[in-house]
Amino acid sequence: IEIVSERTKFGLNGAIKAGHIPGKIPLGYYRDTDKTLKVDVTTKDIVLRIFELYLEGKSYQTIANILNQEKVLYPQVKQWIDSSVNRIINNKIYMGDYERYKNDNDKETEIYMDVVPPIITRAMWEEVQKQKETNQRGTVCSIFILRERVNCRKFCLWIQT
């Protein structure tokens, strides 16, 4: 059983390195006949635009609202939500890397570099990560209302202006 398990792990690692990404296909890609991920020219611009809007300082929810107003990918995507935008912004596949065990607390995340064609550059990815840190640090403050602590974004921005 251990030998079969090791061979399976070895085979899956080799398949990932060859571009055979398991699981659901991310937006902006399609699975080719050889089972590797290729850039989908019809949807890659949507992904690129999401990253660009985020770099302009727009929040996940604002980006989702813009995509809903413009009916992007409707009717396949009935409604864009902030967590969908968040998932795209945090997915390294868009710069060509694949993260295995990302959400598994029992196993350490494995990163496979340059296994699929990138949609965004590494430089853009790094800029987005810096923007995320800025957004998380700079806009939340705590106020106390009737002895209750409330974390607030809109009220703090209103006070600062």
C-alpha positions as CSV (number, residue, x, y, z in Angstrom):
1,I,0.0,0.0,0.0
2,E,2.8,2.4,0.9
3,I,4.6,1.7,-2.4
4,V,1.4,2.4,-4.4
5,S,0.8,5.6,-2.4
6,E,4.3,6.8,-3.1
7,R,4.0,6.0,-6.8
8,T,0.7,7.8,-7.0
9,K,2.1,10.9,-5.3
10,F,5.1,10.8,-7.7
11,G,2.8,10.4,-10.7
12,L,0.6,13.3,-9.6
13,N,3.7,15.5,-9.0
14,G,5.0,14.7,-12.5
15,A,1.5,15.4,-14.0
16,I,1.3,18.8,-12.3
17,K,4.8,19.8,-13.5
18,A,3.7,18.9,-17.0
19,G,0.7,21.2,-16.7
20,H,-2.0,18.7,-15.9
21,I,-3.7,20.7,-13.1
22,P,-6.3,18.7,-11.1
23,G,-9.7,20.1,-10.1
24,K,-11.9,22.9,-11.4
25,I,-10.6,25.0,-14.3
26,P,-10.0,28.6,-13.2
27,L,-11.6,31.5,-15.1
28,G,-9.3,32.5,-18.0
29,Y,-8.2,29.0,-18.8
30,Y,-9.6,25.9,-20.6
31,R,-8.4,22.3,-20.6
32,D,-6.9,21.3,-23.9
33,T,-7.1,17.9,-25.6
34,D,-3.8,16.9,-24.0
35,K,-5.4,17.8,-20.6
36,T,-3.1,20.7,-19.9
37,L,-4.4,24.2,-19.1
38,K,-4.3,26.8,-21.8
39,V,-5.2,30.5,-21.7
40,D,-8.7,31.1,-22.9
41,V,-8.6,34.2,-25.0
42,T,-12.3,34.9,-24.6
43,T,-12.1,35.2,-20.7
44,K,-8.5,36.1,-20.0
45,D,-9.2,39.9,-20.3
46,I,-11.8,39.6,-17.6
47,V,-9.2,38.2,-15.2
48,L,-6.7,40.9,-16.2
49,R,-9.3,43.6,-15.7
50,I,-10.1,42.3,-12.2
51,F,-6.4,42.6,-11.2
52,E,-6.2,46.1,-12.8
53,L,-9.3,47.3,-11.0
54,Y,-7.8,46.0,-7.7
55,L,-4.6,47.9,-8.4
56,E,-6.7,51.0,-8.9
57,G,-7.8,50.7,-5.3
58,K,-11.2,49.1,-5.8
59,S,-12.4,46.6,-3.2
60,Y,-13.5,43.1,-3.9
61,Q,-17.2,44.2,-3.5
62,T,-16.8,47.2,-5.8
63,I,-15.2,45.0,-8.5
64,A,-18.0,42.5,-8.1
65,N,-20.6,45.3,-8.4
66,I,-18.9,46.6,-11.6
67,L,-18.9,43.1,-13.2
68,N,-22.6,42.7,-12.2
69,Q,-23.6,46.1,-13.7
70,E,-21.8,45.2,-17.0
71,K,-23.3,41.7,-16.9
72,V,-19.9,40.2,-17.4
73,L,-20.2,36.4,-18.3
74,Y,-23.9,36.6,-17.9
75,P,-25.8,34.1,-17.9
76,Q,-22.9,31.7,-16.9
77,V,-22.2,33.8,-13.9
78,K,-25.6,35.0,-12.5
79,Q,-24.1,37.2,-9.9
80,W,-20.5,38.2,-9.1
81,I,-19.7,38.3,-5.3
82,D,-16.8,39.6,-3.4
83,S,-15.5,36.1,-2.5
84,S,-15.3,35.2,-6.2
85,V,-13.1,38.3,-6.8
86,N,-11.1,37.5,-3.7
87,R,-10.5,33.9,-5.0
88,I,-9.2,35.2,-8.3
89,I,-7.0,37.9,-6.7
90,N,-5.4,35.2,-4.4
91,N,-4.9,32.5,-7.0
92,K,-1.3,32.1,-8.0
93,I,-2.3,30.1,-11.1
94,Y,-2.8,33.5,-12.9
95,M,1.0,34.1,-12.7
96,G,1.7,30.5,-13.9
97,D,2.1,28.8,-10.5
98,Y,0.0,26.0,-8.9
99,E,-0.5,25.7,-5.2
100,R,-1.3,22.2,-3.9
101,Y,-2.8,21.7,-0.4
102,K,-3.4,25.5,-0.1
103,N,-6.5,25.1,2.1
104,D,-5.5,21.8,3.8
105,N,-4.3,22.6,7.4
106,D,-2.9,19.1,7.8
107,K,-0.4,19.4,4.9
108,E,2.2,22.0,4.0
109,T,1.4,24.0,0.8
110,E,3.4,22.9,-2.2
111,I,4.1,25.4,-5.0
112,Y,4.8,24.3,-8.5
113,M,6.4,27.2,-10.5
114,D,5.7,28.0,-14.1
115,V,3.4,25.0,-14.8
116,V,0.7,26.9,-16.9
117,P,0.9,29.9,-19.2
118,P,0.5,33.1,-17.1
119,I,-2.3,35.7,-17.6
120,I,-0.6,38.3,-15.4
121,T,3.1,39.1,-14.8
122,R,4.9,38.3,-11.5
123,A,5.4,42.0,-11.1
124,M,1.7,42.6,-11.3
125,W,1.1,39.8,-8.8
126,E,3.6,41.4,-6.3
127,E,1.9,44.8,-6.7
128,V,-1.5,43.2,-5.9
129,Q,0.0,41.6,-2.8
130,K,1.3,45.0,-1.7
131,Q,-2.1,46.6,-2.4
132,K,-3.8,43.9,-0.3
133,E,-1.5,44.6,2.7
134,T,-2.2,48.4,2.3
135,N,-6.0,47.7,2.1
136,Q,-6.0,45.5,5.2
137,R,-3.8,47.8,7.3
138,G,-4.9,51.2,6.4
139,T,-8.6,51.4,6.4
140,V,-9.9,49.6,9.5
141,C,-10.3,51.5,12.7
142,S,-12.1,50.8,16.0
143,I,-14.7,53.0,17.5
144,F,-16.6,52.5,20.7
145,I,-20.4,53.0,20.7
146,L,-22.1,52.4,24.0
147,R,-19.2,50.3,25.3
148,E,-19.3,48.1,22.2
149,R,-16.2,48.0,20.1
150,V,-17.0,48.3,16.4
151,N,-14.6,47.8,13.5
152,C,-15.6,50.1,10.8
153,R,-14.3,51.1,7.3
154,K,-16.8,53.6,5.9
155,F,-17.2,55.6,9.1
156,C,-13.4,55.9,9.5
157,L,-13.0,57.1,5.9
158,W,-15.8,59.6,6.5
159,I,-14.0,60.9,9.6
160,Q,-10.7,61.3,7.8
161,T,-12.2,63.4,5.0
